[in-house]
Amino acid sequence: MPICVSTYAVFDCMTPELLCILIPLLPLLGFIINGLGFRKVPASLVGPLAVAGPVLSFLAVLSLFSNFRAGGNQPLKATLFDWISVADLHINFAFQIDQLSLIMLLIVTGIGSLIHLYSIGYMKHDEGYGKFMAFLNLFLFFMLLLVMGSNFVIMFIGWEGVGLCSYLLIGFWNTNTSYNNAARKAFVMNRIGDLGFLLGIFLIFTTFGSVEYTEVFSAATGFAVGDKTVLAIALLLFVGAMGKSAQIPLFTWLPDAMAGPTPVSALIHAATMVTAGIYMVVRSNVLYTLAPQALEIMGGIAIATALLGATIGLMQNDIKKVLAYSTVSQLGYMFLGLSVAAYTGGMFHVLTHAFFKALLFLGAGSVIHAMSNEQDIRNMGGLRKYLPITFWTFLIGTIAIAGIPPFAGFFSKDEILAHVWEHNKLLWGLGILGSAMTSFYMFRLLFLTFFGEFRGTPEQKHHLHESPLSMTIPLMVLAVLSVVGGFLNVPHALGGHSMLAEFMAPLYEGSQQVNPSAFEGPTMGSSEELMLMAISAGVALLAAGVAYGMYVRSATVPAADSVPRSIPAQVVYNKFYIDEFYERLIVRPVRALGDGFYSFGEFVIDGVVGAVSWLVKTIAGQLRLVQNGSIGSYMFAMVLSIALIIALRFFVNWTTILAYLNF
Amino acid sequence: MQPTQQVSIPDVIQQIPLNYYLIFSTALFVIGIIGVLTRRNAIIIFMSIELMLNAVNMLLVAFSSYKSDSTGQVFVFFIMAVAAAEVSVGLAIIVMIYRNTRSIDIGALNKLKW
């Protein structure tokens, strides 16, 4: 602690530019040391080295944040060097610090530090401990680049970098083929989205002549609402967001990504990387405000994703899969907020979701740790007695995500739903339905895991233990944040000041300028807003009550896989057969095409090449017999050849022959 | 030859008709070829090669003299110098062959094949 305070004091003396460089550099240093020194750095040093980077970065971010507040919220741009300069294309390697990047920086480094700390406890006994910590550090480096970059190209570097780290960490236990397949799936699906993002960047450059945020967005204010080019850009960027933030149709990688170690699921696949899509949309809010059609499409996809994720989550029995589908569903909510131009609402949900979903994943990790790598909730139960800290924190996380006041999730989800209500009542109804399902599957998970009787094997029961402090401290910190996180943006209807909304307001100046109607303040009165809140809180409580009745009172345990289910249940249990559908529709045709090309290469091209080499080899095999080692025959051949040459030269009339051949 | 008459060497050469030189050289050359093809003793083959070289030299000198062009004679000097160098290398090789195989029969050296 004193070290932290003194480091903070040191950071406070630095210029903001220097801090900007230090923030991503520190995790990178951790990666270099632990990565290059894997198996050489002593195990006792790996953890502190890996945690030092994120923690110091976090302190630097705090210092930067206080500078920013003290400097009157003036955006800051730190140019490191001139990176690409070709003809009209000038790209600076620069960082932009404003409200949005600061919020993301705080989330990434703050939660990142906690999860690094947790990983020490969770991965200590793993063979690849050092490698794991190095990858986590590398991830943090790229994530920081993503959120700090001052243009789309730097964002793209970060975007690809976090995708790489996601791949490396999903397939971290790379001796297991299905884990490797999950990693590849995540990578390939992200590539599909990345293509959209990349095309979007190209189009931005050709349209605005720059990729720098400030220049692009100020140029964009000159466009009319509904401009076709801007619509295309917005849609292409959204394709990128679909891949990274797991929206329909590119969401199936996220549940499979749970193959990675649990801290990875918490950091990358819940709190930070998957919210990159939301960050991008909020960052380019001007472009989206100019393209209402893109927002309409986004809204449709978002609500479908939210409901699909929640529905599948209802029947999953793997503790991490439930949370994964919950993440898919919550990301849908964030995009739903963005689609009605509630950009602050979306970011607010990113923030609170980062708290409680990281908490839930880390709690799940603690449970899995105690259960000796058991993940099936049908074999758990009654863990409340054995894992008290995990239980209480998990309970807080559940309440927060379910949207029960006054915990964090309630405020952020209600802000989104209130905006949706103003926009479209049907979407709101569907949103409430999804929120009821969220509450149900989360309480189902909680009750099945922590209540009732223990259903595992005696060995597991004997092994049950609370996790070490390095794992429970992050849980407790995140639990506190999940409780109080919502108070950052208490709506006026509840007597708050919407602090976050005020803080972020300057980000939307461009949007307000181009399309003021999208930003008219809430038209509904306080009483209407309070009623909406009461409905959503009531629905969440009701769903929790139903879950209590089913899984605690009647102590139902989900049936084993072998038990036949009714057809709708079967469909939901098998995730709507979406993976199978993709397999039939895309994977197999592509594979067949690949097989076709492979056979072409194998038989046609290899055949031709093989035939030529066979011919040469055969002829050479016969010809080399001439070299028989007998000098006499060599000389005979020589004399004969010379005689032949002379004969051809002097006794053959070439002029006549050539004339005859018409040369 | 009259002692009063100073006769130069080209004149002497030109006192013999050119055809004779041609026939003589060809005969020498063919003898060389036959020697190379039929003999198995490395030294004799070597000598036959020298015979062929000198058959050519003889022709060059004869033509040079008849045509009053010194180029051919210069060539002959070159051939002699190069042949001397070649003989020293060739004989050295033959000596080494003899030391290794205790024979200078070219049939003994048939290991160098495919």
Boltz contact constraints between the chains, C-beta under 6 A:
constraints:
  - contact:
      token1: [A, 624]
      token2: [B, 114]
      max_distance: 6.0
  - contact:
      token1: [A, 627]
      token2: [B, 113]
      max_distance: 6.0
  - contact:
      token1: [A, 627]
      token2: [B, 114]
      max_distance: 6.0
  - contact:
      token1: [A, 628]
      token2: [B, 113]
      max_distance: 6.0
  - contact:
      token1: [A, 629]
      token2: [B, 110]
      max_distance: 6.0
  - contact:
      token1: [A, 629]
      token2: [B, 112]
      max_distance: 6.0
  - contact:
      token1: [A, 629]
      token2: [B, 113]
      max_distance: 6.0
  - contact:
      token1: [A, 630]
      token2: [B, 110]
      max_distance: 6.0
  - contact:
      token1: [A, 631]
      token2: [B, 106]
      max_distance: 6.0
  - contact:
      token1: [A, 635]
      token2: [B, 36]
      max_distance: 6.0
  - contact:
      token1: [A, 639]
      token2: [B, 33]
      max_distance: 6.0
